[in-house]
Amino acid sequence: EELIRNLHEEGNKIIFMSHDLSKLSEIREIFDYVEYKVRWQVRDEVKENQDEHYLVVGANTEDMHLASSLKIALLNPLWCDSKSDKALYYGIHIPNTRSLLKVIQIINNQKSWFYELNVGENAKVYSLTSANSFNVGQSEKEMVEGFRSLLKKGNKKYFTVLQLHFLASLIHNPVFKEVDIWTVMPSSNKDYNDDIWTLKERARFLMGKQKKDIMFIRNKPIEKSHHINELEKRLYCTRHFESINLSKEYKAKIKGKTICVIDDYLNNGTSFESLRNLLLKAGVKSIIFVSLGKFKRSSGIGYFQQDYKLDGDIFSANYSYQLVNKQNLQGVYNDEARKEIEQLYEIIHG
């Protein structure tokens, strides 16, 4: 009762869903402000109200299918007596009612991207948070450093928080409903970051997409960018083109598609530019790059766009590249996103 009342007082609309509404007669007597509907009525309402944001709180397979088909998040209440394995696998686990309230507050809190940029006519770059932890408040610093510890060292303390903040950013931005295939940037050592891959899988399920195979093959390891002191060597796509290609699995499957690539951090855009050139050569329709954090550097370089002429088979290591154009782009920074990180801290620790 406390959970439902708190959700209502914070301005959330609440719907109880059942295939047999007569089972909800006792609840109706307690909550006169709650709506009561069967599943098909909920489905129709969500479809008719595309500008509104919905969540499914449920633990069975039907709840999972409903969330997936409508491209809305599934939250699994672990206190339920009956839970399906599929719903548990794809849903976000909520241990108790207090946690559910905090989760919904976290999702409602996310409104802004820290950084946005258009690259050419068919590529968009988003960064969720600021990655800088100098000259910031203590609460923002703890959150930024907590996210970095997760993404670089595997510290799971803030994984659920980052996951919810990330998924909320997708829920609140309709451009992500147009994505056909979700993928991730391979790390410099040929592997994939497990946490980034998990976030990608959450996004893929949230948007109801099936394709989950690895898209980019790192055919040999490369030196990490922060180990390279020479700016010129770090800025250009050369080291990526010499070590990465598209998977043959996608050879006839990405032309005309919208691809979203997720990575941990955005510095000058070199990694993203390498993938953008490969994807454009493969004939994709549009590309969205998402990083979880964006560094602002003193070099004055915001995002270093590079256009290459690629020849040969980009679905193997046998292709060549030639730079034809380059320019330094400056995206738009939004400090409201930094305020949201501070509010996120208050929700977690309040």
C-alpha positions as a Markdown table, in Angstrom:
| # | Residue | x | y | z |
|---|---|---|---|---|
| 1 | Glu | 0.0 | 0.0 | 0.0 |
| 2 | Glu | 2.8 | 2.4 | 0.9 |
| 3 | Leu | 4.5 | 1.8 | -2.5 |
| 4 | Ile | 1.3 | 2.4 | -4.5 |
| 5 | Arg | 0.6 | 5.6 | -2.5 |
| 6 | Asn | 4.1 | 6.9 | -2.9 |
| 7 | Leu | 4.0 | 6.3 | -6.7 |
| 8 | His | 0.7 | 8.1 | -7.0 |
| 9 | Glu | 1.9 | 11.0 | -4.9 |
| 10 | Glu | 4.9 | 11.4 | -7.2 |
| 11 | Gly | 2.7 | 11.8 | -10.2 |
| 12 | Asn | 2.9 | 8.3 | -11.7 |
| 13 | Lys | -0.1 | 6.7 | -13.3 |
| 14 | Ile | -0.7 | 3.2 | -12.0 |
| 15 | Ile | -2.5 | 0.3 | -13.8 |
| 16 | Phe | -3.3 | -3.1 | -12.3 |
| 17 | Met | -3.4 | -5.7 | -15.0 |
| 18 | Ser | -5.2 | -9.1 | -14.9 |
| 19 | His | -6.9 | -11.5 | -17.2 |
| 20 | Asp | -9.6 | -11.7 | -14.6 |
| 21 | Leu | -10.6 | -8.2 | -13.3 |
| 22 | Ser | -12.9 | -9.7 | -10.7 |
| 23 | Lys | -9.8 | -10.8 | -8.8 |
| 24 | Leu | -9.0 | -7.2 | -8.2 |
| 25 | Ser | -12.2 | -6.3 | -6.4 |
| 26 | Glu | -10.5 | -6.0 | -3.0 |
| 27 | Ile | -7.8 | -3.8 | -4.3 |
| 28 | Arg | -10.3 | -1.5 | -6.0 |
| 29 | Glu | -11.7 | -0.7 | -2.5 |
| 30 | Ile | -8.3 | 0.5 | -1.3 |
| 31 | Phe | -7.1 | 2.4 | -4.4 |
| 32 | Asp | -9.8 | 4.5 | -6.1 |
| 33 | Tyr | -7.1 | 6.3 | -8.2 |
| 34 | Val | -5.6 | 3.2 | -9.8 |
| 35 | Glu | -6.9 | 1.9 | -13.2 |
| 36 | Tyr | -7.7 | -1.7 | -13.7 |
| 37 | Lys | -7.4 | -3.3 | -17.2 |
| 38 | Val | -6.9 | -6.6 | -19.0 |
| 39 | Arg | -3.8 | -7.1 | -21.1 |
| 40 | Trp | -5.2 | -6.1 | -24.5 |
| 41 | Gln | -6.5 | -2.9 | -23.1 |
| 42 | Val | -3.0 | -2.1 | -21.8 |
| 43 | Arg | -1.5 | -2.9 | -25.1 |
| 44 | Asp | -3.9 | -0.6 | -26.9 |
| 45 | Glu | -3.3 | 2.3 | -24.5 |
| 46 | Val | 0.5 | 2.1 | -24.8 |
| 47 | Lys | 0.2 | 2.1 | -28.6 |
| 48 | Glu | -2.2 | 5.1 | -28.6 |
| 49 | Asn | 0.0 | 7.1 | -26.3 |
| 50 | Gln | 3.5 | 7.0 | -27.9 |
| 51 | Asp | 4.6 | 10.2 | -26.1 |
| 52 | Glu | 4.0 | 8.7 | -22.7 |
| 53 | His | 6.5 | 6.4 | -20.9 |
| 54 | Tyr | 5.4 | 3.1 | -19.6 |
| 55 | Leu | 7.0 | 0.3 | -17.5 |
| 56 | Val | 5.8 | -3.2 | -17.0 |
| 57 | Val | 6.2 | -4.6 | -13.5 |
| 58 | Gly | 5.7 | -8.3 | -13.8 |
| 59 | Ala | 7.3 | -11.7 | -13.5 |
| 60 | Asn | 5.7 | -14.1 | -16.0 |
| 61 | Thr | 6.3 | -14.9 | -19.7 |
| 62 | Glu | 3.2 | -12.9 | -20.8 |
| 63 | Asp | 4.6 | -9.8 | -19.1 |
| 64 | Met | 7.9 | -10.3 | -20.9 |
| 65 | His | 6.3 | -10.6 | -24.3 |
| 66 | Leu | 4.1 | -7.5 | -23.6 |
| 67 | Ala | 7.2 | -5.4 | -22.7 |
| 68 | Ser | 9.2 | -6.6 | -25.7 |
| 69 | Ser | 6.4 | -6.1 | -28.2 |
| 70 | Leu | 5.7 | -2.5 | -26.9 |
| 71 | Lys | 9.4 | -1.6 | -26.5 |
| 72 | Ile | 9.1 | -0.8 | -22.8 |
| 73 | Ala | 11.2 | -1.9 | -19.8 |
| 74 | Leu | 10.3 | -5.0 | -17.8 |
| 75 | Leu | 10.9 | -4.8 | -14.0 |
| 76 | Asn | 10.9 | -8.2 | -12.2 |
| 77 | Pro | 9.5 | -8.0 | -8.6 |
| 78 | Leu | 11.5 | -10.8 | -6.9 |
| 79 | Trp | 9.0 | -11.0 | -4.1 |
| 80 | Cys | 6.4 | -12.6 | -6.4 |
| 81 | Asp | 5.5 | -16.2 | -5.7 |
| 82 | Ser | 5.5 | -17.2 | -9.4 |
| 83 | Lys | 8.3 | -16.1 | -11.7 |
| 84 | Ser | 9.2 | -17.4 | -15.2 |
| 85 | Asp | 12.8 | -18.1 | -16.2 |
| 86 | Lys | 12.5 | -16.0 | -19.3 |
| 87 | Ala | 11.1 | -13.0 | -17.5 |
| 88 | Leu | 13.9 | -13.3 | -14.9 |
| 89 | Tyr | 16.5 | -13.4 | -17.6 |
| 90 | Tyr | 15.3 | -10.4 | -19.6 |
| 91 | Gly | 13.9 | -8.3 | -16.8 |
| 92 | Ile | 15.6 | -6.0 | -14.3 |
| 93 | His | 15.5 | -7.6 | -10.9 |
| 94 | Ile | 13.8 | -5.6 | -8.2 |
| 95 | Pro | 14.4 | -7.2 | -4.7 |
| 96 | Asn | 11.7 | -5.3 | -2.7 |
| 97 | Thr | 9.1 | -2.5 | -2.9 |
| 98 | Arg | 11.5 | 0.2 | -1.6 |
| 99 | Ser | 13.9 | -0.7 | -4.5 |
| 100 | Leu | 11.0 | -0.5 | -7.0 |
| 101 | Leu | 10.2 | 3.0 | -5.9 |
| 102 | Lys | 13.9 | 4.1 | -6.2 |
| 103 | Val | 14.1 | 2.4 | -9.7 |
| 104 | Ile | 11.1 | 4.3 | -11.0 |
| 105 | Gln | 12.5 | 7.5 | -9.5 |
| 106 | Ile | 15.8 | 6.9 | -11.3 |
| 107 | Ile | 14.0 | 6.3 | -14.6 |
| 108 | Asn | 11.9 | 9.5 | -14.1 |
| 109 | Asn | 15.0 | 11.5 | -13.2 |
| 110 | Gln | 16.7 | 11.0 | -16.6 |
| 111 | Lys | 15.8 | 13.7 | -19.1 |
| 112 | Ser | 19.1 | 15.0 | -20.7 |
| 113 | Trp | 22.1 | 13.7 | -22.6 |
| 114 | Phe | 25.3 | 15.3 | -21.6 |
| 115 | Tyr | 26.6 | 15.5 | -25.2 |
| 116 | Glu | 25.1 | 15.4 | -28.7 |
| 117 | Leu | 26.5 | 15.8 | -32.1 |
| 118 | Asn | 25.5 | 15.3 | -35.7 |
| 119 | Val | 28.3 | 13.8 | -37.9 |
| 120 | Gly | 27.4 | 14.3 | -41.5 |
| 121 | Glu | 23.8 | 13.6 | -42.6 |
| 122 | Asn | 23.4 | 10.1 | -41.3 |
| 123 | Ala | 25.3 | 9.7 | -38.0 |
| 124 | Lys | 24.4 | 10.9 | -34.5 |
| 125 | Val | 26.6 | 10.9 | -31.4 |
| 126 | Tyr | 25.2 | 10.8 | -27.9 |
| 127 | Ser | 27.1 | 10.7 | -24.5 |
| 128 | Leu | 25.1 | 10.0 | -21.4 |
| 129 | Thr | 27.3 | 11.6 | -18.7 |
| 130 | Ser | 30.3 | 13.7 | -18.2 |
| 131 | Ala | 33.4 | 11.6 | -17.6 |
| 132 | Asn | 35.4 | 14.4 | -15.9 |
| 133 | Ser | 35.7 | 14.2 | -12.2 |
| 134 | Phe | 37.9 | 17.3 | -11.5 |
| 135 | Asn | 36.4 | 20.5 | -10.2 |
| 136 | Val | 32.9 | 18.9 | -9.7 |
| 137 | Gly | 30.8 | 18.5 | -6.6 |
| 138 | Gln | 31.4 | 15.5 | -4.3 |
| 139 | Ser | 28.1 | 13.6 | -5.2 |
| 140 | Glu | 28.8 | 14.0 | -9.0 |
| 141 | Lys | 32.4 | 13.0 | -8.5 |
| 142 | Glu | 31.4 | 9.8 | -6.6 |
| 143 | Met | 29.0 | 8.8 | -9.4 |
| 144 | Val | 31.4 | 9.6 | -12.2 |
| 145 | Glu | 34.2 | 7.7 | -10.5 |
| 146 | Gly | 31.8 | 4.8 | -9.6 |
| 147 | Phe | 30.8 | 4.5 | -13.3 |
| 148 | Arg | 34.4 | 4.5 | -14.4 |
| 149 | Ser | 35.4 | 1.9 | -11.8 |
| 150 | Leu | 32.6 | -0.3 | -13.2 |
| 151 | Leu | 33.5 | 0.1 | -16.8 |
| 152 | Lys | 37.3 | -0.1 | -16.5 |
| 153 | Lys | 37.7 | -2.4 | -13.5 |
| 154 | Gly | 34.5 | -4.4 | -13.3 |
| 155 | Asn | 33.4 | -2.9 | -9.9 |
| 156 | Lys | 29.7 | -3.8 | -9.8 |
| 157 | Lys | 28.6 | -1.3 | -7.1 |
| 158 | Tyr | 26.9 | 1.1 | -9.5 |
| 159 | Phe | 26.0 | -1.3 | -12.3 |
| 160 | Thr | 22.3 | -1.4 | -11.6 |
| 161 | Val | 22.2 | 2.4 | -11.3 |
| 162 | Leu | 24.1 | 3.0 | -14.6 |
| 163 | Gln | 21.9 | 0.4 | -16.3 |
| 164 | Leu | 18.7 | 2.1 | -15.3 |
| 165 | His | 20.0 | 5.6 | -16.1 |
| 166 | Phe | 21.1 | 4.3 | -19.5 |
| 167 | Leu | 17.8 | 2.4 | -20.3 |
| 168 | Ala | 15.8 | 5.5 | -19.2 |
| 169 | Ser | 17.8 | 7.6 | -21.7 |
| 170 | Leu | 16.7 | 5.2 | -24.5 |
| 171 | Ile | 13.1 | 5.2 | -23.2 |
| 172 | His | 12.9 | 9.0 | -23.3 |
| 173 | Asn | 14.4 | 9.4 | -26.7 |
| 174 | Pro | 12.2 | 8.1 | -29.6 |
| 175 | Val | 15.1 | 8.0 | -32.1 |
| 176 | Phe | 16.2 | 4.7 | -30.5 |
| 177 | Lys | 13.0 | 3.0 | -31.5 |
| 178 | Glu | 14.3 | 3.2 | -35.1 |
| 179 | Val | 17.4 | 1.1 | -34.4 |
| 180 | Asp | 17.4 | -2.2 | -36.3 |
| 181 | Ile | 20.6 | -3.7 | -34.8 |
| 182 | Trp | 22.4 | -3.0 | -31.5 |
| 183 | Thr | 26.1 | -3.7 | -31.2 |
| 184 | Val | 29.2 | -2.7 | -29.2 |
| 185 | Met | 32.7 | -1.4 | -29.9 |
| 186 | Pro | 35.3 | -4.2 | -29.3 |
| 187 | Ser | 38.0 | -3.4 | -26.8 |
| 188 | Ser | 41.7 | -2.9 | -27.8 |
| 189 | Asn | 42.6 | -6.5 | -26.6 |
| 190 | Lys | 40.1 | -8.1 | -29.0 |
| 191 | Asp | 37.5 | -8.9 | -26.3 |
| 192 | Tyr | 34.2 | -7.3 | -25.4 |
| 193 | Asn | 33.5 | -5.6 | -22.1 |
| 194 | Asp | 31.0 | -7.8 | -20.4 |
| 195 | Asp | 29.1 | -4.9 | -18.7 |
| 196 | Ile | 28.8 | -3.0 | -22.0 |
| 197 | Trp | 27.6 | -6.2 | -23.7 |
| 198 | Thr | 25.0 | -6.6 | -21.0 |
| 199 | Leu | 23.8 | -3.1 | -21.5 |
| 200 | Lys | 23.6 | -3.7 | -25.2 |
| 201 | Glu | 21.5 | -6.8 | -24.6 |
| 202 | Arg | 19.2 | -4.9 | -22.3 |
| 203 | Ala | 18.7 | -2.3 | -25.0 |
| 204 | Arg | 18.2 | -4.9 | -27.6 |
| 205 | Phe | 15.4 | -6.6 | -25.6 |
| 206 | Leu | 13.9 | -3.3 | -24.6 |
| 207 | Met | 13.5 | -2.4 | -28.3 |
| 208 | Gly | 12.3 | -5.8 | -29.3 |
| 209 | Lys | 15.3 | -6.8 | -31.6 |
| 210 | Gln | 16.5 | -10.3 | -32.2 |
| 211 | Lys | 19.9 | -9.9 | -33.8 |
| 212 | Lys | 22.7 | -10.3 | -31.2 |
| 213 | Asp | 25.8 | -11.7 | -33.1 |
| 214 | Ile | 29.1 | -9.9 | -32.8 |
| 215 | Met | 29.3 | -7.3 | -35.6 |
| 216 | Phe | 32.9 | -6.1 | -35.4 |
| 217 | Ile | 35.9 | -8.4 | -35.3 |
| 218 | Arg | 39.1 | -7.2 | -33.8 |
| 219 | Asn | 41.6 | -9.4 | -35.6 |
| 220 | Lys | 44.6 | -8.4 | -33.6 |
| 221 | Pro | 45.1 | -6.4 | -30.3 |
| 222 | Ile | 46.1 | -2.7 | -30.4 |
| 223 | Glu | 47.6 | -0.3 | -28.0 |
| 224 | Lys | 45.1 | 1.4 | -25.7 |
| 225 | Ser | 44.6 | 5.1 | -26.6 |
| 226 | His | 45.5 | 6.5 | -23.2 |
| 227 | His | 48.9 | 4.8 | -23.5 |
| 228 | Ile | 49.7 | 6.8 | -26.7 |
| 229 | Asn | 51.3 | 10.1 | -26.0 |
| 230 | Glu | 51.5 | 11.4 | -29.6 |
| 231 | Leu | 48.2 | 13.2 | -30.4 |
| 232 | Glu | 48.5 | 12.6 | -34.2 |
| 233 | Lys | 49.0 | 8.8 | -33.7 |
| 234 | Arg | 46.0 | 8.7 | -31.3 |
| 235 | Leu | 43.7 | 10.8 | -33.4 |
| 236 | Tyr | 43.6 | 9.0 | -36.7 |
| 237 | Cys | 41.7 | 5.8 | -37.5 |
| 238 | Thr | 44.8 | 4.0 | -38.9 |
| 239 | Arg | 45.4 | 1.7 | -35.9 |
| 240 | His | 41.7 | 0.6 | -35.9 |
| 241 | Phe | 41.6 | -0.1 | -39.7 |
| 242 | Glu | 44.6 | -2.3 | -39.4 |
| 243 | Ser | 43.0 | -4.4 | -36.7 |
| 244 | Ile | 39.2 | -4.4 | -37.2 |
| 245 | Asn | 36.7 | -5.6 | -39.8 |
| 246 | Leu | 33.0 | -6.4 | -40.1 |
| 247 | Ser | 31.8 | -9.9 | -39.4 |
| 248 | Lys | 30.8 | -12.0 | -42.4 |
| 249 | Glu | 27.6 | -12.8 | -40.5 |
| 250 | Tyr | 26.4 | -9.3 | -41.4 |
| 251 | Lys | 27.5 | -9.3 | -45.1 |
| 252 | Ala | 23.9 | -9.3 | -46.5 |
| 253 | Lys | 22.1 | -8.1 | -43.4 |
| 254 | Ile | 23.0 | -4.5 | -42.7 |
| 255 | Lys | 22.5 | -2.6 | -45.9 |
| 256 | Gly | 19.7 | 0.0 | -45.4 |
| 257 | Lys | 19.6 | -0.6 | -41.6 |
| 258 | Thr | 20.0 | 1.7 | -38.7 |
| 259 | Ile | 22.8 | 0.6 | -36.4 |
| 260 | Cys | 23.5 | 1.7 | -32.8 |
| 261 | Val | 27.0 | 1.2 | -31.4 |
| 262 | Ile | 27.6 | 1.4 | -27.7 |
| 263 | Asp | 31.0 | 2.1 | -26.0 |
| 264 | Asp | 32.2 | 3.1 | -22.6 |
| 265 | Tyr | 33.8 | 6.5 | -23.2 |
| 266 | Leu | 34.2 | 9.1 | -25.9 |
| 267 | Asn | 37.4 | 11.1 | -26.2 |
| 268 | Asn | 38.0 | 12.5 | -29.7 |
| 269 | Gly | 35.8 | 10.1 | -31.6 |
| 270 | Thr | 38.5 | 8.0 | -33.3 |
| 271 | Ser | 37.0 | 4.6 | -32.4 |
| 272 | Phe | 33.5 | 5.7 | -33.6 |
| 273 | Glu | 34.9 | 7.2 | -36.8 |
| 274 | Ser | 36.5 | 3.9 | -37.7 |
| 275 | Leu | 33.2 | 2.1 | -37.3 |
| 276 | Arg | 31.3 | 4.9 | -39.1 |
| 277 | Asn | 33.4 | 4.6 | -42.2 |
| 278 | Leu | 33.1 | 0.8 | -42.2 |
| 279 | Leu | 29.4 | 0.9 | -41.8 |
| 280 | Leu | 28.9 | 3.5 | -44.4 |
| 281 | Lys | 31.0 | 1.4 | -46.8 |
| 282 | Ala | 28.7 | -1.5 | -46.0 |
| 283 | Gly | 25.6 | 0.6 | -47.0 |
| 284 | Val | 23.8 | 1.2 | -43.7 |
| 285 | Lys | 21.1 | 3.8 | -43.6 |
| 286 | Ser | 22.1 | 5.6 | -40.5 |
| 287 | Ile | 24.3 | 5.2 | -37.4 |
| 288 | Ile | 23.9 | 6.1 | -33.8 |
| 289 | Phe | 26.9 | 6.1 | -31.5 |
| 290 | Val | 26.3 | 6.0 | -27.8 |
| 291 | Ser | 29.0 | 6.4 | -25.1 |
| 292 | Leu | 28.3 | 6.2 | -21.4 |
| 293 | Gly | 30.7 | 9.1 | -20.7 |
| 294 | Lys | 32.3 | 12.0 | -22.6 |
| 295 | Phe | 35.7 | 13.6 | -21.7 |
| 296 | Lys | 36.2 | 17.3 | -22.3 |
| 297 | Arg | 39.9 | 17.7 | -23.2 |
| 298 | Ser | 42.1 | 20.8 | -23.1 |
| 299 | Ser | 43.4 | 20.0 | -26.6 |
| 300 | Gly | 40.5 | 21.9 | -28.1 |
| 301 | Ile | 39.5 | 18.8 | -30.2 |
| 302 | Gly | 35.9 | 17.9 | -29.6 |
| 303 | Tyr | 35.1 | 15.2 | -32.1 |
| 304 | Phe | 37.6 | 14.6 | -34.9 |
| 305 | Gln | 35.6 | 13.6 | -38.0 |
| 306 | Gln | 37.5 | 11.6 | -40.7 |
| 307 | Asp | 36.2 | 10.5 | -44.0 |
| 308 | Tyr | 38.1 | 7.6 | -45.7 |
| 309 | Lys | 37.9 | 5.9 | -49.1 |
| 310 | Leu | 37.8 | 2.1 | -48.3 |
| 311 | Asp | 38.7 | -0.5 | -50.9 |
| 312 | Gly | 38.6 | -4.2 | -50.8 |
| 313 | Asp | 36.6 | -6.6 | -48.5 |
| 314 | Ile | 35.6 | -4.8 | -45.3 |
| 315 | Phe | 34.2 | -8.2 | -44.1 |
| 316 | Ser | 37.8 | -9.4 | -43.8 |
| 317 | Ala | 41.2 | -7.9 | -42.9 |
| 318 | Asn | 41.9 | -7.4 | -46.7 |
| 319 | Tyr | 40.9 | -3.8 | -47.3 |
| 320 | Ser | 42.8 | -0.6 | -47.8 |
| 321 | Tyr | 42.0 | 2.9 | -46.6 |
| 322 | Gln | 42.8 | 6.5 | -47.7 |
| 323 | Leu | 42.0 | 9.7 | -45.8 |
| 324 | Val | 40.0 | 12.1 | -48.0 |
| 325 | Asn | 38.7 | 14.6 | -45.5 |
| 326 | Lys | 39.0 | 15.6 | -41.8 |
| 327 | Gln | 37.6 | 18.3 | -39.5 |
| 328 | Asn | 37.2 | 19.1 | -35.9 |
| 329 | Leu | 33.6 | 19.2 | -34.7 |
| 330 | Gln | 32.2 | 20.7 | -31.5 |
| 331 | Gly | 29.0 | 19.1 | -30.2 |
| 332 | Val | 26.5 | 20.5 | -27.7 |
| 333 | Tyr | 27.1 | 20.0 | -24.0 |
| 334 | Asn | 24.1 | 20.1 | -21.6 |
| 335 | Asp | 24.9 | 20.7 | -17.9 |
| 336 | Glu | 21.4 | 19.6 | -17.0 |
| 337 | Ala | 22.7 | 16.1 | -17.4 |
| 338 | Arg | 25.3 | 16.8 | -14.7 |
| 339 | Lys | 22.5 | 18.0 | -12.3 |
| 340 | Glu | 20.7 | 14.7 | -13.0 |
| 341 | Ile | 23.7 | 12.8 | -11.9 |
| 342 | Glu | 23.7 | 14.7 | -8.6 |
| 343 | Gln | 20.0 | 14.0 | -8.2 |
| 344 | Leu | 20.7 | 10.3 | -9.0 |
| 345 | Tyr | 23.1 | 10.3 | -6.1 |
| 346 | Glu | 20.4 | 11.7 | -3.8 |
| 347 | Ile | 17.9 | 9.1 | -4.9 |
| 348 | Ile | 20.3 | 6.2 | -4.2 |
| 349 | His | 21.6 | 7.5 | -0.9 |
| 350 | Gly | 18.5 | 9.4 | 0.3 |
